Amino acid sequence: MVCRIATYDGKVNTDTEEMRAFREWMGEQAGFKSAYHVVDPHTGMALSISFWETVEHLAAMADRTLPGGSTGLKPESVDVFNVLHE
């Protein structure tokens, strides 16, 4: 299993219909295990932490397009880690 952590430094509104649709879409992708999206209310810094069966599943998700188009959010950084145990 692999974990992807994307960091967003700007103000991110995660409580929109668009973001809810994105989270639902992501959950339907092959190899998806789970995800957490967190925001610091004081700084606006946000993290998207998702877990995937394999790095190939993660890469395949990145090549797909959300129905209705991209959310337009670009992370400041993205890191991928191997999960040692659940």
PDB file of N, CA, C and O in Angstrom:
ATOM      1  N   MET A   1       0.857  -1.169   0.000  1.00  0.00           N
ATOM      2  CA  MET A   1       0.000   0.000   0.000  1.00  0.00           C
ATOM      3  C   MET A   1       0.901   1.229   0.000  1.00  0.00           C
ATOM      4  O   MET A   1       2.000   1.211   0.554  1.00  0.00           O
ATOM      5  N   VAL A   2       0.408   2.317  -0.641  1.00  0.00           N
ATOM      6  CA  VAL A   2       1.136   3.579  -0.672  1.00  0.00           C
ATOM      7  C   VAL A   2       0.243   4.706  -0.158  1.00  0.00           C
ATOM      8  O   VAL A   2      -0.985   4.636  -0.217  1.00  0.00           O
ATOM      9  N   CYS A   3       0.901   5.744   0.347  1.00  0.00           N
ATOM     10  CA  CYS A   3       0.218   6.918   0.881  1.00  0.00           C
ATOM     11  C   CYS A   3       0.701   8.148   0.115  1.00  0.00           C
ATOM     12  O   CYS A   3       1.904   8.365  -0.029  1.00  0.00           O
ATOM     13  N   ARG A   4      -0.234   8.939  -0.368  1.00  0.00           N
ATOM     14  CA  ARG A   4       0.078  10.190  -1.062  1.00  0.00           C
ATOM     15  C   ARG A   4      -0.318  11.347  -0.156  1.00  0.00           C
ATOM     16  O   ARG A   4      -1.448  11.399   0.329  1.00  0.00           O
ATOM     17  N   ILE A   5       0.609  12.276   0.074  1.00  0.00           N
ATOM     18  CA  ILE A   5       0.312  13.464   0.871  1.00  0.00           C
ATOM     19  C   ILE A   5       0.570  14.691   0.017  1.00  0.00           C
ATOM     20  O   ILE A   5       1.702  14.961  -0.386  1.00  0.00           O
ATOM     21  N   ALA A   6      -0.494  15.429  -0.251  1.00  0.00           N
ATOM     22  CA  ALA A   6      -0.396  16.668  -1.024  1.00  0.00           C
ATOM     23  C   ALA A   6      -0.621  17.836  -0.077  1.00  0.00           C
ATOM     24  O   ALA A   6      -1.555  17.823   0.724  1.00  0.00           O
ATOM     25  N   THR A   7       0.240  18.852  -0.171  1.00  0.00           N
ATOM     26  CA  THR A   7       0.177  20.031   0.702  1.00  0.00           C
ATOM     27  C   THR A   7      -0.263  21.241  -0.101  1.00  0.00           C
ATOM     28  O   THR A   7       0.256  21.507  -1.185  1.00  0.00           O
ATOM     29  N   TYR A   8      -1.226  21.969   0.444  1.00  0.00           N
ATOM     30  CA  TYR A   8      -1.740  23.195  -0.180  1.00  0.00           C
ATOM     31  C   TYR A   8      -1.527  24.332   0.811  1.00  0.00           C
ATOM     32  O   TYR A   8      -2.072  24.305   1.914  1.00  0.00           O
ATOM     33  N   ASP A   9      -0.732  25.338   0.422  1.00  0.00           N
ATOM     34  CA  ASP A   9      -0.392  26.421   1.343  1.00  0.00           C
ATOM     35  C   ASP A   9      -1.413  27.558   1.361  1.00  0.00           C
ATOM     36  O   ASP A   9      -1.479  28.313   2.331  1.00  0.00           O
ATOM     37  N   GLY A  10      -2.200  27.684   0.309  1.00  0.00           N
ATOM     38  CA  GLY A  10      -3.149  28.792   0.237  1.00  0.00           C
ATOM     39  C   GLY A  10      -4.474  28.451   0.874  1.00  0.00           C
ATOM     40  O   GLY A  10      -4.662  27.351   1.394  1.00  0.00           O
ATOM     41  N   LYS A  11      -5.385  29.392   0.830  1.00  0.00           N
ATOM     42  CA  LYS A  11      -6.721  29.161   1.358  1.00  0.00           C
ATOM     43  C   LYS A  11      -7.456  28.184   0.441  1.00  0.00           C
ATOM     44  O   LYS A  11      -7.633  28.450  -0.748  1.00  0.00           O
ATOM     45  N   VAL A  12      -7.879  27.058   1.001  1.00  0.00           N
ATOM     46  CA  VAL A  12      -8.585  26.040   0.250  1.00  0.00           C
ATOM     47  C   VAL A  12      -9.942  25.846   0.902  1.00  0.00           C
ATOM     48  O   VAL A  12     -10.027  25.543   2.092  1.00  0.00           O
ATOM     49  N   ASN A  13     -10.989  26.018   0.134  1.00  0.00           N
ATOM     50  CA  ASN A  13     -12.334  25.792   0.651  1.00  0.00           C
ATOM     51  C   ASN A  13     -12.708  24.347   0.342  1.00  0.00           C
ATOM     52  O   ASN A  13     -13.109  24.031  -0.778  1.00  0.00           O
ATOM     53  N   THR A  14     -12.576  23.476   1.330  1.00  0.00           N
ATOM     54  CA  THR A  14     -12.842  22.052   1.126  1.00  0.00           C
ATOM     55  C   THR A  14     -14.316  21.711   1.291  1.00  0.00           C
ATOM     56  O   THR A  14     -14.709  20.569   1.050  1.00  0.00           O
ATOM     57  N   ASP A  15     -15.139  22.669   1.693  1.00  0.00           N
ATOM     58  CA  ASP A  15     -16.548  22.402   1.942  1.00  0.00           C
ATOM     59  C   ASP A  15     -17.419  22.978   0.828  1.00  0.00           C
ATOM     60  O   ASP A  15     -18.333  23.766   1.072  1.00  0.00           O
ATOM     61  N   THR A  16     -17.110  22.565  -0.397  1.00  0.00           N
ATOM     62  CA  THR A  16     -17.920  22.999  -1.532  1.00  0.00           C
ATOM     63  C   THR A  16     -18.480  21.767  -2.223  1.00  0.00           C
ATOM     64  O   THR A  16     -17.988  20.657  -2.019  1.00  0.00           O
ATOM     65  N   GLU A  17     -19.497  21.959  -3.032  1.00  0.00           N
ATOM     66  CA  GLU A  17     -20.075  20.853  -3.789  1.00  0.00           C
ATOM     67  C   GLU A  17     -19.027  20.243  -4.719  1.00  0.00           C
ATOM     68  O   GLU A  17     -18.986  19.026  -4.902  1.00  0.00           O
ATOM     69  N   GLU A  18     -18.188  21.085  -5.301  1.00  0.00           N
ATOM     70  CA  GLU A  18     -17.123  20.614  -6.193  1.00  0.00           C
ATOM     71  C   GLU A  18     -16.154  19.689  -5.454  1.00  0.00           C
ATOM     72  O   GLU A  18     -15.772  18.645  -5.984  1.00  0.00           O
ATOM     73  N   MET A  19     -15.759  20.057  -4.245  1.00  0.00           N
ATOM     74  CA  MET A  19     -14.827  19.234  -3.474  1.00  0.00           C
ATOM     75  C   MET A  19     -15.494  17.945  -2.997  1.00  0.00           C
ATOM     76  O   MET A  19     -14.849  16.897  -2.953  1.00  0.00           O
ATOM     77  N   ARG A  20     -16.769  18.009  -2.642  1.00  0.00           N
ATOM     78  CA  ARG A  20     -17.489  16.790  -2.257  1.00  0.00           C
ATOM     79  C   ARG A  20     -17.568  15.828  -3.443  1.00  0.00           C
ATOM     80  O   ARG A  20     -17.396  14.620  -3.279  1.00  0.00           O
ATOM     81  N   ALA A  21     -17.828  16.367  -4.639  1.00  0.00           N
ATOM     82  CA  ALA A  21     -17.872  15.533  -5.843  1.00  0.00           C
ATOM     83  C   ALA A  21     -16.497  14.920  -6.126  1.00  0.00           C
ATOM     84  O   ALA A  21     -16.408  13.762  -6.535  1.00  0.00           O
ATOM     85  N   PHE A  22     -15.428  15.692  -5.910  1.00  0.00           N
ATOM     86  CA  PHE A  22     -14.082  15.175  -6.119  1.00  0.00           C
ATOM     87  C   PHE A  22     -13.789  14.022  -5.167  1.00  0.00           C
ATOM     88  O   PHE A  22     -13.274  12.987  -5.589  1.00  0.00           O
ATOM     89  N   ARG A  23     -14.111  14.188  -3.891  1.00  0.00           N
ATOM     90  CA  ARG A  23     -13.854  13.125  -2.912  1.00  0.00           C
ATOM     91  C   ARG A  23     -14.651  11.860  -3.249  1.00  0.00           C
ATOM     92  O   ARG A  23     -14.142  10.747  -3.116  1.00  0.00           O
ATOM     93  N   GLU A  24     -15.889  12.037  -3.680  1.00  0.00           N
ATOM     94  CA  GLU A  24     -16.708  10.888  -4.072  1.00  0.00           C
ATOM     95  C   GLU A  24     -16.092  10.192  -5.296  1.00  0.00           C
ATOM     96  O   GLU A  24     -15.994   8.966  -5.327  1.00  0.00           O
ATOM     97  N   TRP A  25     -15.682  10.971  -6.294  1.00  0.00           N
ATOM     98  CA  TRP A  25     -15.061  10.426  -7.501  1.00  0.00           C
ATOM     99  C   TRP A  25     -13.775   9.674  -7.154  1.00  0.00           C
ATOM    100  O   TRP A  25     -13.548   8.569  -7.648  1.00  0.00           O
ATOM    101  N   MET A  26     -12.942  10.267  -6.314  1.00  0.00           N
ATOM    102  CA  MET A  26     -11.685   9.631  -5.935  1.00  0.00           C
ATOM    103  C   MET A  26     -11.955   8.281  -5.274  1.00  0.00           C
ATOM    104  O   MET A  26     -11.232   7.315  -5.519  1.00  0.00           O
ATOM    105  N   GLY A  27     -12.988   8.213  -4.441  1.00  0.00           N
ATOM    106  CA  GLY A  27     -13.321   6.974  -3.753  1.00  0.00           C
ATOM    107  C   GLY A  27     -13.786   5.862  -4.678  1.00  0.00           C
ATOM    108  O   GLY A  27     -13.795   4.696  -4.282  1.00  0.00           O
ATOM    109  N   GLU A  28     -14.172   6.201  -5.903  1.00  0.00           N
ATOM    110  CA  GLU A  28     -14.623   5.213  -6.880  1.00  0.00           C
ATOM    111  C   GLU A  28     -13.484   4.670  -7.735  1.00  0.00           C
ATOM    112  O   GLU A  28     -13.701   3.752  -8.526  1.00  0.00           O
ATOM    113  N   GLN A  29     -12.275   5.214  -7.598  1.00  0.00           N
ATOM    114  CA  GLN A  29     -11.154   4.808  -8.445  1.00  0.00           C
ATOM    115  C   GLN A  29     -10.584   3.466  -7.995  1.00  0.00           C
ATOM    116  O   GLN A  29     -10.565   3.147  -6.806  1.00  0.00           O
ATOM    117  N   ALA A  30     -10.121   2.688  -8.974  1.00  0.00           N
ATOM    118  CA  ALA A  30      -9.531   1.376  -8.696  1.00  0.00           C
ATOM    119  C   ALA A  30      -8.329   1.527  -7.774  1.00  0.00           C
ATOM    120  O   ALA A  30      -7.495   2.413  -7.964  1.00  0.00           O
ATOM    121  N   GLY A  31      -8.250   0.660  -6.781  1.00  0.00           N
ATOM    122  CA  GLY A  31      -7.117   0.663  -5.867  1.00  0.00           C
ATOM    123  C   GLY A  31      -7.222   1.643  -4.720  1.00  0.00           C
ATOM    124  O   GLY A  31      -6.355   1.654  -3.847  1.00  0.00           O
ATOM    125  N   PHE A  32      -8.266   2.477  -4.694  1.00  0.00           N
ATOM    126  CA  PHE A  32      -8.440   3.448  -3.610  1.00  0.00           C
ATOM    127  C   PHE A  32      -8.771   2.719  -2.313  1.00  0.00           C
ATOM    128  O   PHE A  32      -9.605   1.813  -2.296  1.00  0.00           O
ATOM    129  N   LYS A  33      -8.110   3.121  -1.224  1.00  0.00           N
ATOM    130  CA  LYS A  33      -8.366   2.532   0.093  1.00  0.00           C
ATOM    131  C   LYS A  33      -9.118   3.513   1.000  1.00  0.00           C
ATOM    132  O   LYS A  33     -10.194   3.192   1.507  1.00  0.00           O
ATOM    133  N   SER A  34      -8.553   4.705   1.203  1.00  0.00           N
ATOM    134  CA  SER A  34      -9.191   5.714   2.056  1.00  0.00           C
ATOM    135  C   SER A  34      -8.475   7.048   1.865  1.00  0.00           C
ATOM    136  O   SER A  34      -7.404   7.122   1.262  1.00  0.00           O
ATOM    137  N   ALA A  35      -9.099   8.101   2.396  1.00  0.00           N
ATOM    138  CA  ALA A  35      -8.485   9.430   2.293  1.00  0.00           C
ATOM    139  C   ALA A  35      -8.967  10.312   3.428  1.00  0.00           C
ATOM    140  O   ALA A  35     -10.048  10.123   3.986  1.00  0.00           O
ATOM    141  N   TYR A  36      -8.132  11.276   3.746  1.00  0.00           N
ATOM    142  CA  TYR A  36      -8.458  12.302   4.737  1.00  0.00           C
ATOM    143  C   TYR A  36      -8.064  13.636   4.129  1.00  0.00           C
ATOM    144  O   TYR A  36      -7.018  13.755   3.490  1.00  0.00           O
ATOM    145  N   HIS A  37      -8.903  14.631   4.332  1.00  0.00           N
ATOM    146  CA  HIS A  37      -8.607  15.980   3.865  1.00  0.00           C
ATOM    147  C   HIS A  37      -8.751  16.892   5.077  1.00  0.00           C
ATOM    148  O   HIS A  37      -9.815  16.971   5.691  1.00  0.00           O
ATOM    149  N   VAL A  38      -7.664  17.578   5.409  1.00  0.00           N
ATOM    150  CA  VAL A  38      -7.635  18.389   6.631  1.00  0.00           C
ATOM    151  C   VAL A  38      -7.202  19.816   6.308  1.00  0.00           C
ATOM    152  O   VAL A  38      -6.430  20.053   5.379  1.00  0.00           O
ATOM    153  N   VAL A  39      -7.713  20.755   7.092  1.00  0.00           N
ATOM    154  CA  VAL A  39      -7.413  22.176   6.898  1.00  0.00           C
ATOM    155  C   VAL A  39      -7.139  22.820   8.244  1.00  0.00           C
ATOM    156  O   VAL A  39      -7.863  22.586   9.212  1.00  0.00           O
ATOM    157  N   ASP A  40      -6.085  23.636   8.305  1.00  0.00           N
ATOM    158  CA  ASP A  40      -5.828  24.461   9.481  1.00  0.00           C
ATOM    159  C   ASP A  40      -6.675  25.726   9.319  1.00  0.00           C
ATOM    160  O   ASP A  40      -6.436  26.503   8.395  1.00  0.00           O
ATOM    161  N   PRO A  41      -7.661  25.951  10.197  1.00  0.00           N
ATOM    162  CA  PRO A  41      -8.552  27.095  10.015  1.00  0.00           C
ATOM    163  C   PRO A  41      -7.868  28.446  10.174  1.00  0.00           C
ATOM    164  O   PRO A  41      -8.397  29.458   9.715  1.00  0.00           O
ATOM    165  N   HIS A  42      -6.708  28.482  10.813  1.00  0.00           N
ATOM    166  CA  HIS A  42      -6.014  29.748  11.044  1.00  0.00           C
ATOM    167  C   HIS A  42      -5.118  30.142   9.876  1.00  0.00           C
ATOM    168  O   HIS A  42      -5.041  31.318   9.519  1.00  0.00           O
ATOM    169  N   THR A  43      -4.444  29.169   9.283  1.00  0.00           N
ATOM    170  CA  THR A  43      -3.503  29.481   8.201  1.00  0.00           C
ATOM    171  C   THR A  43      -4.049  29.160   6.819  1.00  0.00           C
ATOM    172  O   THR A  43      -3.557  29.689   5.822  1.00  0.00           O
ATOM    173  N   GLY A  44      -5.064  28.297   6.746  1.00  0.00           N
ATOM    174  CA  GLY A  44      -5.591  27.868   5.463  1.00  0.00           C
ATOM    175  C   GLY A  44      -4.799  26.731   4.841  1.00  0.00           C
ATOM    176  O   GLY A  44      -5.168  26.227   3.781  1.00  0.00           O
ATOM    177  N   MET A  45      -3.711  26.320   5.492  1.00  0.00           N
ATOM    178  CA  MET A  45      -2.932  25.197   4.973  1.00  0.00           C
ATOM    179  C   MET A  45      -3.798  23.943   4.984  1.00  0.00           C
ATOM    180  O   MET A  45      -4.500  23.673   5.958  1.00  0.00           O
ATOM    181  N   ALA A  46      -3.742  23.177   3.890  1.00  0.00           N
ATOM    182  CA  ALA A  46      -4.552  21.969   3.778  1.00  0.00           C
ATOM    183  C   ALA A  46      -3.680  20.796   3.351  1.00  0.00           C
ATOM    184  O   ALA A  46      -2.678  20.965   2.656  1.00  0.00           O
ATOM    185  N   LEU A  47      -4.083  19.603   3.784  1.00  0.00           N
ATOM    186  CA  LEU A  47      -3.419  18.362   3.384  1.00  0.00           C
ATOM    187  C   LEU A  47      -4.462  17.417   2.817  1.00  0.00           C
ATOM    188  O   LEU A  47      -5.571  17.307   3.340  1.00  0.00           O
ATOM    189  N   SER A  48      -4.091  16.739   1.742  1.00  0.00           N
ATOM    190  CA  SER A  48      -4.886  15.651   1.196  1.00  0.00           C
ATOM    191  C   SER A  48      -4.043  14.395   1.389  1.00  0.00           C
ATOM    192  O   SER A  48      -2.964  14.268   0.810  1.00  0.00           O
ATOM    193  N   ILE A  49      -4.541  13.471   2.203  1.00  0.00           N
ATOM    194  CA  ILE A  49      -3.807  12.252   2.530  1.00  0.00           C
ATOM    195  C   ILE A  49      -4.644  11.084   2.020  1.00  0.00           C
ATOM    196  O   ILE A  49      -5.746  10.836   2.510  1.00  0.00           O
ATOM    197  N   SER A  50      -4.112  10.375   1.034  1.00  0.00           N
ATOM    198  CA  SER A  50      -4.874   9.266   0.471  1.00  0.00           C
ATOM    199  C   SER A  50      -4.032   7.999   0.448  1.00  0.00           C
ATOM    200  O   SER A  50      -2.804   8.043   0.362  1.00  0.00           O
ATOM    201  N   PHE A  51      -4.726   6.874   0.528  1.00  0.00           N
ATOM    202  CA  PHE A  51      -4.083   5.565   0.572  1.00  0.00           C
ATOM    203  C   PHE A  51      -4.560   4.738  -0.616  1.00  0.00           C
ATOM    204  O   PHE A  51      -5.746   4.711  -0.943  1.00  0.00           O
ATOM    205  N   TRP A  52      -3.595   4.059  -1.256  1.00  0.00           N
ATOM    206  CA  TRP A  52      -3.851   3.302  -2.480  1.00  0.00           C
ATOM    207  C   TRP A  52      -3.224   1.925  -2.375  1.00  0.00           C
ATOM    208  O   TRP A  52      -2.206   1.749  -1.706  1.00  0.00           O
ATOM    209  N   GLU A  53      -3.833   0.944  -3.038  1.00  0.00           N
ATOM    210  CA  GLU A  53      -3.310  -0.418  -2.995  1.00  0.00           C
ATOM    211  C   GLU A  53      -1.887  -0.483  -3.538  1.00  0.00           C
ATOM    212  O   GLU A  53      -1.024  -1.121  -2.935  1.00  0.00           O
ATOM    213  N   THR A  54      -1.632   0.176  -4.677  1.00  0.00           N
ATOM    214  CA  THR A  54      -0.301   0.149  -5.292  1.00  0.00           C
ATOM    215  C   THR A  54       0.028   1.519  -5.874  1.00  0.00           C
ATOM    216  O   THR A  54      -0.860   2.349  -6.070  1.00  0.00           O
ATOM    217  N   VAL A  55       1.291   1.746  -6.144  1.00  0.00           N
ATOM    218  CA  VAL A  55       1.707   2.982  -6.783  1.00  0.00           C
ATOM    219  C   VAL A  55       1.131   3.071  -8.197  1.00  0.00           C
ATOM    220  O   VAL A  55       0.892   4.169  -8.700  1.00  0.00           O
ATOM    221  N   GLU A  56       0.907   1.929  -8.834  1.00  0.00           N
ATOM    222  CA  GLU A  56       0.295   1.918 -10.165  1.00  0.00           C
ATOM    223  C   GLU A  56      -1.151   2.417 -10.112  1.00  0.00           C
ATOM    224  O   GLU A  56      -1.588   3.135 -11.011  1.00  0.00           O
ATOM    225  N   HIS A  57      -1.898   2.042  -9.066  1.00  0.00           N
ATOM    226  CA  HIS A  57      -3.258   2.560  -8.903  1.00  0.00           C
ATOM    227  C   HIS A  57      -3.237   4.073  -8.706  1.00  0.00           C
ATOM    228  O   HIS A  57      -4.053   4.791  -9.283  1.00  0.00           O
ATOM    229  N   LEU A  58      -2.312   4.547  -7.900  1.00  0.00           N
ATOM    230  CA  LEU A  58      -2.184   5.984  -7.668  1.00  0.00           C
ATOM    231  C   LEU A  58      -1.862   6.707  -8.970  1.00  0.00           C
ATOM    232  O   LEU A  58      -2.468   7.734  -9.275  1.00  0.00           O
ATOM    233  N   ALA A  59      -0.925   6.184  -9.732  1.00  0.00           N
ATOM    234  CA  ALA A  59      -0.545   6.809 -10.998  1.00  0.00           C
ATOM    235  C   ALA A  59      -1.711   6.820 -11.985  1.00  0.00           C
ATOM    236  O   ALA A  59      -1.899   7.794 -12.714  1.00  0.00           O
ATOM    237  N   ALA A  60      -2.490   5.745 -12.010  1.00  0.00           N
ATOM    238  CA  ALA A  60      -3.640   5.683 -12.912  1.00  0.00           C
ATOM    239  C   ALA A  60      -4.675   6.736 -12.546  1.00  0.00           C
ATOM    240  O   ALA A  60      -5.288   7.331 -13.432  1.00  0.00           O
ATOM    241  N   MET A  61      -4.880   6.975 -11.257  1.00  0.00           N
ATOM    242  CA  MET A  61      -5.839   7.996 -10.830  1.00  0.00           C
ATOM    243  C   MET A  61      -5.394   9.367 -11.301  1.00  0.00           C
ATOM    244  O   MET A  61      -6.224  10.186 -11.697  1.00  0.00           O
ATOM    245  N   ALA A  62      -4.105   9.627 -11.262  1.00  0.00           N
ATOM    246  CA  ALA A  62      -3.589  10.937 -11.666  1.00  0.00           C
ATOM    247  C   ALA A  62      -3.806  11.201 -13.145  1.00  0.00           C
ATOM    248  O   ALA A  62      -3.874  12.356 -13.564  1.00  0.00           O
ATOM    249  N   ASP A  63      -3.918  10.135 -13.948  1.00  0.00           N
ATOM    250  CA  ASP A  63      -4.122  10.285 -15.386  1.00  0.00           C
ATOM    251  C   ASP A  63      -5.589  10.465 -15.757  1.00  0.00           C
ATOM    252  O   ASP A  63      -5.893  10.767 -16.911  1.00  0.00           O
ATOM    253  N   ARG A  64      -6.495  10.290 -14.816  1.00  0.00           N
ATOM    254  CA  ARG A  64      -7.929  10.421 -15.097  1.00  0.00           C
ATOM    255  C   ARG A  64      -8.386  11.850 -14.823  1.00  0.00           C
ATOM    256  O   ARG A  64      -7.754  12.589 -14.069  1.00  0.00           O
ATOM    257  N   THR A  65      -9.485  12.215 -15.446  1.00  0.00           N
ATOM    258  CA  THR A  65     -10.047  13.553 -15.258  1.00  0.00           C
ATOM    259  C   THR A  65     -11.386  13.448 -14.546  1.00  0.00           C
ATOM    260  O   THR A  65     -12.247  12.648 -14.912  1.00  0.00           O
ATOM    261  N   LEU A  66     -11.536  14.263 -13.537  1.00  0.00           N
ATOM    262  CA  LEU A  66     -12.795  14.348 -12.803  1.00  0.00           C
ATOM    263  C   LEU A  66     -13.914  14.734 -13.761  1.00  0.00           C
ATOM    264  O   LEU A  66     -13.756  15.693 -14.518  1.00  0.00           O
ATOM    265  N   PRO A  67     -15.044  14.018 -13.756  1.00  0.00           N
ATOM    266  CA  PRO A  67     -16.172  14.441 -14.591  1.00  0.00           C
ATOM    267  C   PRO A  67     -16.546  15.889 -14.268  1.00  0.00           C
ATOM    268  O   PRO A  67     -16.694  16.252 -13.101  1.00  0.00           O
ATOM    269  N   GLY A  68     -16.695  16.692 -15.281  1.00  0.00           N
ATOM    270  CA  GLY A  68     -16.980  18.104 -15.073  1.00  0.00           C
ATOM    271  C   GLY A  68     -15.726  18.951 -15.082  1.00  0.00           C
ATOM    272  O   GLY A  68     -15.816  20.177 -15.015  1.00  0.00           O
ATOM    273  N   GLY A  69     -14.547  18.328 -15.164  1.00  0.00           N
ATOM    274  CA  GLY A  69     -13.293  19.079 -15.248  1.00  0.00           C
ATOM    275  C   GLY A  69     -12.523  19.105 -13.952  1.00  0.00           C
ATOM    276  O   GLY A  69     -12.988  18.625 -12.919  1.00  0.00           O
ATOM    277  N   SER A  70     -11.366  19.659 -14.025  1.00  0.00           N
ATOM    278  CA  SER A  70     -10.447  19.742 -12.897  1.00  0.00           C
ATOM    279  C   SER A  70     -10.966  20.687 -11.822  1.00  0.00           C
ATOM    280  O   SER A  70     -11.724  21.613 -12.110  1.00  0.00           O
ATOM    281  N   THR A  71     -10.548  20.443 -10.570  1.00  0.00           N
ATOM    282  CA  THR A  71     -10.904  21.363  -9.486  1.00  0.00           C
ATOM    283  C   THR A  71     -10.058  22.627  -9.545  1.00  0.00           C
ATOM    284  O   THR A  71     -10.392  23.630  -8.915  1.00  0.00           O
ATOM    285  N   GLY A  72      -8.965  22.583 -10.301  1.00  0.00           N
ATOM    286  CA  GLY A  72      -8.089  23.744 -10.427  1.00  0.00           C
ATOM    287  C   GLY A  72      -7.112  23.915  -9.285  1.00  0.00           C
ATOM    288  O   GLY A  72      -6.288  24.829  -9.315  1.00  0.00           O
ATOM    289  N   LEU A  73      -7.182  23.050  -8.269  1.00  0.00           N
ATOM    290  CA  LEU A  73      -6.261  23.150  -7.145  1.00  0.00           C
ATOM    291  C   LEU A  73      -4.932  22.510  -7.503  1.00  0.00           C
ATOM    292  O   LEU A  73      -4.894  21.384  -8.000  1.00  0.00           O
ATOM    293  N   LYS A  74      -3.850  23.218  -7.255  1.00  0.00           N
ATOM    294  CA  LYS A  74      -2.514  22.702  -7.505  1.00  0.00           C
ATOM    295  C   LYS A  74      -1.767  22.634  -6.178  1.00  0.00           C
ATOM    296  O   LYS A  74      -1.606  23.656  -5.511  1.00  0.00           O
ATOM    297  N   PRO A  75      -1.311  21.452  -5.785  1.00  0.00           N
ATOM    298  CA  PRO A  75      -0.593  21.345  -4.516  1.00  0.00           C
ATOM    299  C   PRO A  75       0.780  21.988  -4.589  1.00  0.00           C
ATOM    300  O   PRO A  75       1.403  22.034  -5.650  1.00  0.00           O
ATOM    301  N   GLU A  76       1.245  22.484  -3.447  1.00  0.00           N
ATOM    302  CA  GLU A  76       2.598  23.038  -3.352  1.00  0.00           C
ATOM    303  C   GLU A  76       3.620  21.910  -3.393  1.00  0.00           C
ATOM    304  O   GLU A  76       4.714  22.066  -3.935  1.00  0.00           O
ATOM    305  N   SER A  77       3.244  20.759  -2.805  1.00  0.00           N
ATOM    306  CA  SER A  77       4.137  19.602  -2.823  1.00  0.00           C
ATOM    307  C   SER A  77       3.305  18.331  -2.759  1.00  0.00           C
ATOM    308  O   SER A  77       2.188  18.319  -2.241  1.00  0.00           O
ATOM    309  N   VAL A  78       3.878  17.261  -3.300  1.00  0.00           N
ATOM    310  CA  VAL A  78       3.262  15.941  -3.253  1.00  0.00           C
ATOM    311  C   VAL A  78       4.356  14.940  -2.906  1.00  0.00           C
ATOM    312  O   VAL A  78       5.413  14.909  -3.537  1.00  0.00           O
ATOM    313  N   ASP A  79       4.084  14.123  -1.895  1.00  0.00           N
ATOM    314  CA  ASP A  79       5.018  13.074  -1.491  1.00  0.00           C
ATOM    315  C   ASP A  79       4.273  11.754  -1.476  1.00  0.00           C
ATOM    316  O   ASP A  79       3.091  11.703  -1.137  1.00  0.00           O
ATOM    317  N   VAL A  80       4.968  10.684  -1.843  1.00  0.00           N
ATOM    318  CA  VAL A  80       4.395   9.337  -1.830  1.00  0.00           C
ATOM    319  C   VAL A  80       5.274   8.471  -0.953  1.00  0.00           C
ATOM    320  O   VAL A  80       6.497   8.459  -1.091  1.00  0.00           O
ATOM    321  N   PHE A  81       4.633   7.744  -0.045  1.00  0.00           N
ATOM    322  CA  PHE A  81       5.337   6.896   0.914  1.00  0.00           C
ATOM    323  C   PHE A  81       4.815   5.469   0.821  1.00  0.00           C
ATOM    324  O   PHE A  81       3.641   5.253   0.518  1.00  0.00           O
ATOM    325  N   ASN A  82       5.675   4.502   1.078  1.00  0.00           N
ATOM    326  CA  ASN A  82       5.232   3.124   1.256  1.00  0.00           C
ATOM    327  C   ASN A  82       4.664   3.000   2.659  1.00  0.00           C
ATOM    328  O   ASN A  82       5.252   3.508   3.615  1.00  0.00           O
ATOM    329  N   VAL A  83       3.526   2.329   2.792  1.00  0.00           N
ATOM    330  CA  VAL A  83       2.928   2.087   4.095  1.00  0.00           C
ATOM    331  C   VAL A  83       3.548   0.824   4.662  1.00  0.00           C
ATOM    332  O   VAL A  83       3.513  -0.227   4.022  1.00  0.00           O
ATOM    333  N   LEU A  84       4.117   0.916   5.859  1.00  0.00           N
ATOM    334  CA  LEU A  84       4.804  -0.214   6.458  1.00  0.00           C
ATOM    335  C   LEU A  84       3.840  -1.218   7.093  1.00  0.00           C
ATOM    336  O   LEU A  84       4.076  -2.425   7.053  1.00  0.00           O
ATOM    337  N   HIS A  85       2.756  -0.708   7.678  1.00  0.00           N
ATOM    338  CA  HIS A  85       1.727  -1.598   8.240  1.00  0.00           C
ATOM    339  C   HIS A  85       0.457  -0.797   8.425  1.00  0.00           C
ATOM    340  O   HIS A  85       0.475   0.432   8.488  1.00  0.00           O
ATOM    341  N   GLU A  86      -0.647  -1.522   8.511  1.00  0.00           N
ATOM    342  CA  GLU A  86      -1.947  -0.871   8.694  1.00  0.00           C
ATOM    343  C   GLU A  86      -2.312  -0.864  10.159  1.00  0.00           C
ATOM    344  O   GLU A  86      -3.372  -0.361  10.530  1.00  0.00           O
TER     345      GLU A  86
END
